[in-house]
């Protein structure tokens, strides 16, 4: 039985205990969770167990219970600083996905003093048994007795308040955000005391499509609220009703709950388990690589590629678990399926690391003598597919062989990353253990040795400089010559086009912005390469050879310093030299593999797929070549063998993909998160989905990825569509990257990512080109905004905000802006270019 002391504990909002909605109610639990990422007023929480124990304080003869309640409240209120507070009910079941209890339970504002806080708490308790709340419960068939938790928060002195909805609560239109705003506290809106100003924002690009005639909100403030609402909808996985307020120029989140009255076609995220036992595993959304919904054939590429390679690596390296990828509604989820018993896992993990280190010592030989020749043979075979002329039955066989070859390519991928990552983790651990040096210095030991990546950057630099010397370079720089044909028509154009085509012969298989099989490489969409040349023409970057020399000199300096420190311990020095030599040889494969495998195989499979699609279109099995992406591998094989017309099913698959896109994918499905198991490599280095929790709105913390200090305007880049926004000297802010993003790195002042450890793609590329970088910030795309001045310290792992976020203007600025737009009340405000991709979180409101 729980002690009376634990029953009557009063934790601060955000304490891990307050995340339990079954004890503290959904309102408190939701705000506690959101407080880690958004500016939520501080406070403390009374659990429903306090109500259970002391509800007698409501009665006339409840003096003893009231005294006990006052004692626990006085301590918590004093620790909060005894401020003016708002006291809100957080009953069990309130603000839930099915029943909101909006307006049914009490909220008391402007409360000051311990006795007044106690009175307000009792008012919340009494409201649960009011006639109004009882009727609400009966209407919804809730027979259980009410249990009331209470949330006490610092009062926000609201200058402007808003109640916002991530979907129109009347029409159920999920394509818009609706904001009702008014000066003063939000309760004036909720109670009907004032008629609020209404603003309507298009969710896809955050364009303001309607506003009130008299505006309290400046457009920038309206967009800050819209970003917050969109981010909260993403976090909850369903439409939300949000209360917020501007105070002191900052936006504060006061409440967030589901819109329970909305009729939605896709209110759930249905999960169909292929194996019922999978429901016992914890599945996390794999958004480091797959942040958007992808069609069936792209899902097949994940199954035949990364998923197959991960499982085979686990078998070959005798790891104590299988790392698994599975698709659900167009999203990829990842899980660990342990093969070791609970009590054996840590020891088996340590054994597996030791074995992986031993196997990794043969990686340089395997890469040169085995993997690269096999990869080249696979790619040559893929190029040899004669989809246009071969018999359809033979084409079906080639189609199936294509995917078996994808299996083998990705086994090599996972064996390469498994070895190179573990060697780099060993180098860093060894360097720190033996010398006491920093992780940044340890990683510097291998910088500049990714030969293919350096070659790519050098040749792109030379191509850009050759274009710069061309008399008609302005045609590319201005964007008037956007493709090869347009460039060829300019005076001297054939020579430049020939140089571009020579570059594409070598590097044309990179350039995809993501892992979706539909994404084209530079060779298939040369306009993307021309756009990159145009961006570079706007700057005079450092020559790649000078940058490389600086990196190699620094690498040698750190190595010499370590040797000097270890010179009197020959055995220890020998150990360091052995690990350093291996890491310098195999470490660059942490990113070289992405060029030789991820990018090239994706380009080849995409071309082969579209060639098969064109043949099926000619045979009247598909209406268009790219419709092939809506089908699964066996379906295509059967259609080829049996001349099965897939055209009637295409519309159904297009609708299915649209339905998947409307769903709000949860962060995880299946079993709750299990406890972490020790003994493996350091997560902050090798986990590509690693994130650091944030607690300061002006100083983000992450994993130090590449040393140095960089300062510049933030530039939020979500997909290749946003590449054109990037300018020399910008700070690149993104979720994650791959080799195709290298051209952005070499013009960036610094790089910031949301996910990934010190061995993630972004971290390795940043070090390879000497760009300061911080990775794994978790919420950078939500907390930062385009053009916001930031300072990135890649050695300390911090991102400092040097100016306020857009939209944090003082109230007088809002009034001035309102006057300026008064005569254009129904005009559509163009969307901010930072938010061109609506399916990713983009709320520029800092935490607490």
N, C-alpha and C positions, 0 to 999 in steps of 0.2 A: 504494500500500500504506500502511495506517495505521502511524504511528510507534509504537515500543514505549511511548513516553510516553503517547500517547492510548489505547492498548490497556489500560494499567495505571492510568488515571485513576480516582480514587475520589470521585465527587461526593456532595454532601449529598442526603439524601432530600428530594424536592421540586424539585431542580434540573431544568430542562427535559429534560436528557439522560435522567434516571431514569424518564421517562414511556414509554420505549421498552421494551415487554415482550419484544421479540425480543433485547434485549441484557441487561436487568436482571431479566427474569422477571416473570410476572404479579403475584406478590405485591408486589414492590417498586414496580412501575409503578402498581398499583392504589392502594397506600397513598400514593404520591407525588401522584397525582391527588386523592385524598381529603383530603390534608393541607391543600389550599387552602381547604377548607370545614369540616373537622372537626378535633377535637383528637387528632392523631396524634403519638406520641412522636418526637422528633428523632432523626436517625441518619445513617449514610452507607451507600453501596451499593458492592459490588464486582461489576463486570460479569462476565458469562460469559466474556468475553475474558481476564480475569485468570486464571480457571480454565484456559482453553485454553493460556495462556502459562506458567503456573506450577504446573500439576497435578503436576509432578514432585516438588513439596515433600512429597507424601504418602509417597513412597518413602523407604526407609532412607538412600539415597545422595542425597537431595534437599536437602542443606544449602544449596547456592547459591540454589535457588529459594525456600527458606524465608527466607533472608536478604533477598532482594528483596521477598518478600511482607511481611515484618516492616517493612521501610522504608516501604512505601506505607501500611500499616495504621497504623503509629506516628504518621504525620503526621495522618491523618484522625481517629484516636482522640484525639490531643492537641487538635485544633481543636474536637472535640466537648466537650472539658472533662475527658477521662479519667474518665468516670463508670462506675458499675456498668451493664452493658449486657446485652441479650439478643441472641444471635447466631442468626439463622434462615436456613435455606436458602431460596432463591428461584429454584429451577431453571427453565429454559426449559420451558414447558408445565405447570408446577405452578400450582395454583389457577386453571386455565383453565375455560372453560365446559363442557368435556366430560370433563376429567380433573383431579381436584383434588389427587391424590397426598397426601391428608390422612393424616398419621401415617407416611408412607413415608420422608421425609427428616428430617434432624436439626434440632433446636432446642436450644440450650444457654443456660440462664438464669443470672443472677447472676454474670456474668463481669467480673473486675476485673483491669486490667493488660494491657499490650500483648502479652506472651507468651501470656497466657491467652486473649486474643482471637484470636491467630493459631492456637492449638491448637483453639479452637472452630470457626474457619473451616475448618480441615483436617478436622474431624469432619463438618462439613456436606458437604464435598467427597467424603469417603469414603462417606457414607451414600447417595449417588447410585448407587453400585455394589454396595450391599448385596444380599443374597439376597432380602430382602423387596421392595425397590424394583425389582429386576430382574424378579421375578415379576409385579409390578404392571404393569410395562411390557409384558411378554410377553402378559398377559391382554388387554390393550387394543390389541394389534397395533402397538405403538410400536417400530420397528426402529432408529431413529436412536440414536447414542451420546448419553448424558446430558451436558448442559452446565449447570453450576451457578453461578448468581449467588448472592450472599450479602447479607443485610440485617443491619446492626448498628445497634441502637436503644438509646436510654436505657431502662434498666429501670424499669418502673412498680412502685412498692411497693404492690401491690394490697391493699386492705382487703377488698373483695368483688369477685369476678370472675364473669363470665357468658359462656356460649356461647349465642347466640340465633339462631333461625331465622325467616326471614320467611314460612315455610310449615311445616306439621307434617311433619318428615322421614319419619315412619312412614306416616301416612294420606294424605299429599300434599294435605291441606286447605290451600288458599291463602287462606282467610278468617281465619286465626289467626296469631299470632306466638307462638312457644314459646321460653321462656327457662329455661335451666338455670343456677343460680347457687350459689355457695358462698363462704364466707370464704377469703381467701388467694389465691394465684396460680391462674390458669385452667388451668395444666397439670395440677393435681390433679384437675380435672374430666375433661380430655381423656384422661388416663392411667387413669382409673377408680380412683384412690386414694381419692376420696370419692364418696359418693352425693349428687348435687346436689339442691337444691330446685327444683321445677318450677313455673313460672308460665305460664298461658295467657291471652293477651290477644286480644280480638276486634279484628281489623284495621280494620274499618270505622269504629269510633268509639273505639277504645282502651279499652274496658271490660275490666277484669280479671275473667275468668270462672272462673278456678281458680288456687289457690296452694297452696304447701306448708304443712303444719301448723306447722313451725318456720320462721319467715321471717327471713332476713338482710336482705332488701330492703324498704324502706318502699314504700308504694304510689307515692309521687311518684318514687322512684328507678326502680321498675319501668316507669313511664310514660316516663321519660327514655330508658331503653334501648329501649322499644318505638318511640318516635319516631325514634331513631337508626336502628333496623333498617328501619323503613318508608321513611325517607329514602334509605338505602343501596340498598334494592330499587328505588326509583324511579330512582336514579342509574345503577344497573347494567342496568335493564330486565329483570331476571329474579330469581327467589328467591335469597336469599343466606344464607350461614352467617357469623355475626359473632362475633368474640371481643372483649371489652371489659372494662374494670375501673374501679372507683371507687378513687381515691387522692386524699387531701386534700380530699375532698368534691366532686371533679370526675370526670366520666366520660371515660375515654380509649379511643379506638378502636385496637385492637391488630392486628386482621386482618379482612379481608372477602373472601370468595370465593363463587363460585356454588355452589348445592346441585346437584351433578352427578347425584345418585341419584334426584332427584325426577321422577316421571312427570307431566308437565304436558301438558294438551291444547293450550295456546297458548304453546309455548316459544319460538317465533320470531315475528318481525314481518315477514310476507311482503310483498314489494314487487313489484308488477306495474307495469312502466313502460309508459305509453301510447305513448311514443316511446322506442325503445332509446337514443337519443342523450341522453335526460335522465339516464341513469345516469352520464354524464360530468360532471354538474353537482353542486355541493355544496348539499344541501337541509337546512336547519335547521328544527326544529319551531317553528312560529309560536305560541308559548304566551303572548305578550303579550296577544293577543285571544282565542285559542282554546285554553284550557288543558285542556279536557275533550273527550272523544269526542262527536261530534255526528252526528245521523242523516242519511240521504241528502238530504232536501230542504234541510236546513241547509247541507250541503256544496254543494248547487246554488246556494244563496244566495251563498255565498262565490265560487263560480265565475262567476256572472252579475253579482255586485256588485264586491267588492274586486279580484278577479283580473282581471276585464274592464277595470275602471277603471285599474288599474296599467299594463296593457299599452297601452291607448289613450293614456295620458299619455306613456309612453315614446315612442310614435310622434309625438304632437303636439309634444312638446318636443325631439324629435330627440336623445334621450338615447343614450349609447353602450351601453346594455344594456336588457334587458327584466327588470323585477321580476315574478316569477311566484309564484303560489300553486297548489299541487296537493294533492288529498286522498289520503291513504294510510290505510286501515283506520280511517276516521273521524277522523283527525288531519289538521291542515293543516300542510304544510311549505312553506317559502319558499326561493327560489333566485334568483340573478342570472345571467341568460344574456347574456353579453357579445356585442355585435355588432361590437366593435372588436378589432383584433389586439392581442396582449399589449403590444407596444412603443408602441401608440397610445393606450392606455387612460388614462393620467394626463392627457395633453394633451386628449383628448376629454372627460374628466371636467371639466376646468377650463373648456373651451368650453361644456359643457352648463350649468354653474353660471352662467356669464355670461349665457347665453341665457335661463335660467330667471329670473334677476333682471330681465332686460329685459321678459319677458312678464308677470312678476308686477306690474309697475308699472301694468298695466291691470286688475289683479284687482278693486279696489274698484268700478270701473264695471261689469265683467262680473258681479260678484255682485249688484249692485243692479238692473241693467237687463236682464240675461240669465238668470242662474242662478236667482234667487229666483222670477221669474215662471214659468220652466219647471218648477221644483220644485212650485210650487203647482198648476200645471196637471196634472202627473203625479199628485199626491195626490188632486185632485178626480176625475180619471178612475178611480183605484183605488177611491174611495168609491162611484162610480157603477155598479160591476159588480153586475148583478142575477143573482147566482148561483142564487137560489131559483126564478126563473120562466123564464129564457131557455132556448131550445133547447140541448140538450147539445152539438151541433156548434158552435153559436155560443159556448157557454161554453168549449169547447176553444180556439177562436180568441182569446177574451179572456184565457184562461190563458196562452197563448203571448205575447200582447202585454204582459201584466203583466211578464214576465221581460225582454222587450226594453226596457221602460221602466226596469226596474231597471238594465239596462246603462247607459242614458243618465244616470240619477241618479248612479251611481257614477263615471262619467267626470267629472261636475261635482265630485263629492267629491274625486277625486284631483287635478284641476286646481286646486281651491281649496287643498288642503293643500300641494300642490307649490309654489304661489305664496306662501302665507302663511308656511310654514316657512322658505323660502329668504329671504324678506324679514326675518324675525326673526333668522335667522342672520347676515344682512348687518348689521342694526342692532347686534347684540352685537359683531361683529367690528369694525365702524366705530367704535363708542363706545370700545372698549378701545384700538384703534389710535390714535385721535385724542386721547383724554383720559388714558389710562393707568388708567382706572377699573376697577371690578370687574364681573364678569358679572352679579352680583345687582343692582347699580345699573342696568345696561343693561336688564335685564328689567323693572325697576320703572318704566321710562319708559312702558310700555304698560298697566300694571295698572289695573283698574277700568273698562276701556272695552268689555268684552263686554256689550253692552246687554241682550241676551236673557237671559243667565245672571244678570245683576243683577236683572232683572225677575222671573225665576223665584224667586230667593231672597227678594226683597222680598215677593212675593205669598204665598209659603209662610209667611213670618214673620207677615204680617197675618192669614192664615187661622188660624195657631196661636194668635195673641193673641186673636182673636175667640172661638176655642174656649175659651181660658183664662177668659174672662169669662162663659162659659156656666155656669149653676148645676149642670148635669149633666156638666161636663167630666171629673169623676172616673171616669165610665163608660168614657171613651176612655183616660184615663191608666192606669186599672187593667187595661185589656185586656178588660173585660167586654163592651164594645161594639166588636167587632172588624170589623164590616162596616157598610155603609150601612143595611141593614134594621134592625140592632140599634140603631144610633144614632138612627134615625128614630122608634123606639118610645119613646125617652126623652122626658121633658117638655122641650119646646122643641127637640126633635130635628129636626123638619122644617126649621127655619130654618138650623141648622148644616149639615144635609145639602145644602140648596140652595146654601150657600156652597161646600161641597166640590165639588158638581157644576159650579158656575161655574168654579172653579179647574181642574177636569178639562177643561172646554171649551177652556181656553187651553193647559194644560200636560199634558193627559192622555196624550200620545203619548211621554212619557219615563217613566223608572222601571224599565226593563229593567236587570238587573244585569250582563248580558253580551251577547255577539254571537250566541248561539244563537237561531235564528228562533223557537224555541218559547217564549222568555222573554216574559211579558206586560208590557205597559205599565200605568201607573197606571189609565188609563181602563178597561182590561180586567180589572184586579184591584185595585179601589179599597181593598181591605183593606191592601195594601202602603202606600198613602198614609196611611191612618188610623194604621197602626203608626208611620209617620214622625212624624205629629202627636203621637202619644202619647209618643214619645221626647223631642220638643222641649218638651213640657209639663213635663218634669222639670228644666228649666233656665230661666234668664232671660238669653237671649243678647243681645248688643249689637244695637242697631237697625241694620239694613242700611245706612241712609243715613249713619249716623255712621262706619261702617266704610268705606263708599265714599268719603266725604269725606277720611278719613285717607289712603287709598290715592292718591287724586288729588292731594292736597297733597304727598305724598312724590314722586309722579311729576313734578310741577311743580318741586319743589325740586331733584331730580337734573338735570332739563333746564336749569334756571337756572344751576346750578353748571357744567354743561358749556358753556353759552353764555359764561359769564364766563371760563372757561379758554381759549376759542377766539376771544374778541372781537378780538384783535390779528391774527388770520389769517382775513380775510373769506372767502377761497375755501374754506378748510377748514370754516369755520362753515357756509357755504352747503351744502356736501356733507352735513354732519351734519343740518342742518335738512331737507334733501330726504329723507334716509333716515328721519328721525324722523317726518315727516309721513306718509309712506307706511306705516310700521310701525304708527303709531297708528290708521290707517284700516283697514289690512288685517290687522295682527297679531292682533286679536281673533278673526279667522276661524280661527285655529289651534284654537279650541275652539267657537266659535259654529257651525261647520259640523257638529259632532257633534250639536248640538241639532236643527238644521234638516234634516240629511241622515240620519246614522246612526240616530238614535232614531226620527224620524218615518217614514222609509221602512220601517224594520223593523216598526214598529207597523202600518202600512198593509198591507204584504205579508202579515204574520201574519194580520190580520183577513180579507183576501181569500182567503188559503189555507184558513182554517178555514171560511169561507163555502162554498167549493168542496167542502171535505171534508164539510160537512153535507149538501150536495146529493147528493154521491156516496153518503152513508149512506142518504138517502131513496130513492135509485135502486138500493140494494142492491149497490153497487160496492165499498163499504167497510163494515166493521162499526162503526166509530166515526169521528167527524170528524177527531180528531187522529191517526188511523192514516195520514193523508195524508203525514205527515212521514217515513214509512218508504220513500217512493218518490221517484223522480227526475222532473224536469219532463217529459221526453218520455213517460214511462210514464203520468203522469196525463193528458196530452193524448190519448194513444192510448186510454186507458180511457174517456174521455168520448166520443170520436168513435165508438168501436166497441162501447160498452157492455160493456167488458171487466171481469169481476168480479175485483177484486184481493184479495178476502178470503182465498182459499186461500194467497196468497203472503205475507200479513202476518206469520204466525207465523215464517216463514223469515227475514223481515227483522228481526223482534224478536230472534230468536236471533243473527242476524249482528251486530246492535248490541251485544248482550251479549258476544259473542266479541271484538269490537273493544275493549270496555271492559276485558276481562281481559288484553289484550296490554300489554306494557311497551314503550311507544313510545320508541325511542332519540332522543337529542338531535339526531342528524343521520343522514342516509342518503346514498347515492350516493358521489361523490368526496370525498376528504379536504378540509379547509378550505384554500382557496387563499390566497395572500398578499394582504394588503390593497392596494388601489389608492389612491394619493393623488389629491388634486385635487378631491374632493367636499366637500360641506358637513361641518361638524364633527359626528362621530358622537355625541359626548356631548350634543349638542343635538337632533339630528333623528332618531336611531335609536331607534325605539320598543321595540326589544328589547335596548337597551344595558344592560350589567351591569359592575359594578366588582368586582374580586377582593378578597377579605378576608384579613387576616393578623393580626387582633387580636380575641380573644374578647370583649373588653369595649368596643371602639370600632369600630363599623362605619363604613366610608367609602362615600360615594355621590356623586352629582352634586348640587351645591347647586341647589335648584329654586325655593325661595321663602324669602327672608331672615327672620331672627328666631329666637328661642329658645323652644322649647316643652317642657314637662316634664309627664309624667303616666304612668298605667299603660298598658302596651301592650295593644292590642285587635286580635287577629288576625281579619281578615275575608276570607273566601275567596269567598263567593257571597252573593246576597241573603238566603239562609237565615241568614246570620250577622249581618245588619244589626241585628237586635234586640238583639245583645250590646252594641252601641256605646252608650256613655253620654257625656254632656257632660263634657269634660275628658280623655277618653281620647286616646291616641295611636293613630291609625288605621294599622294595618300590613297591607298587602295586596300582591297581585301587580301589578295595574294597575287603572285605573278608567275610567269614562266619565262623561258629563254626569249620568247618573242617580244618581251617587254624591254629587252636590253637597250634599244634605242632611246627609251624614255629615261633610263638610269643615267646614261652618259650626258644628258642635258640637265638633269635634276640637281638642285642644291643639296637635297637629302631625300630619303625614302622612309615612309611610315606605312606599316601594314597592320591589319587587324588580327591576323592569325599567323601561326608558324613559329617554330623555334629557330635557334641560331644556325641550323642547317637547312632551313627552308630555302626555296628557290630565291626569294627576294634577298635573304641574308647572304647567301653565297655569291649572288651576282653583285650585290653592293660591295662586298669585300673585294671581289675580282676587279672592280673598276674604281676602288677607293672612294666610294660615295658614302657619307655618313648615313646610317640606317638604324631604326628601331623597329622591331617587329613584335607581333602578339599584343598590341595595345587593346584588342578586344572591341573597342567602340569608336575608333578614330573617325570612321565615316559618319557616325552619328553626332560626335561631339565637335568636329571641326567643320568649317565651311570654306568654300572657294574664296580666295583672296585674303583669307585671314592670315596675318603674319605670325609665323611660328618659328621656333628655334629647336632644332633637333640635335641632341647630344648622343651620338652613336656609341660613345664610350660608357656613359652613365646609364643609357637606356631610358632617356626622358625626352618628352616633347613639351616644350613650354609655349603657352599661348601668350603672345606679346601684345595683342590688341583684342578688344571684346568681340564676341561673335556678332555677325550681322543680325540686326533685329533687337539688340539690347540698348537701343537708343532711349534717351530720357523721355518722359511723357510729353514735354514741350515739343520734342522733335516729332512725336506722333501727331500732335495737334497740327503742327505746321504741314506735315505730309497730308493729313486729312483735308486741310484747306486746299492744298494743291490739286487733289484729285476729286474735289466735290463736284465739279462740273462734268466729270467723266465717270459717273457712278456705275454705269453698266458696261464700261469698256473692259475688254479682256486684257489683263496685264500679262505680257509675255512671260513664259516660264523661265525660272533661273536655270541656265545651262548646266549647273552642277547636279541637277536632279533629273537628268534625261532618262534614267533607268529606274522605274518606279518599284521594281520588285526587290530592291535591296534597301536595308535600313538606312535612313538619311535624316536623322533628327539632330539638328545643330543646337542642342541644349545640353550644357554640361551637367554632370552629376552634382547633387547637393550643393 
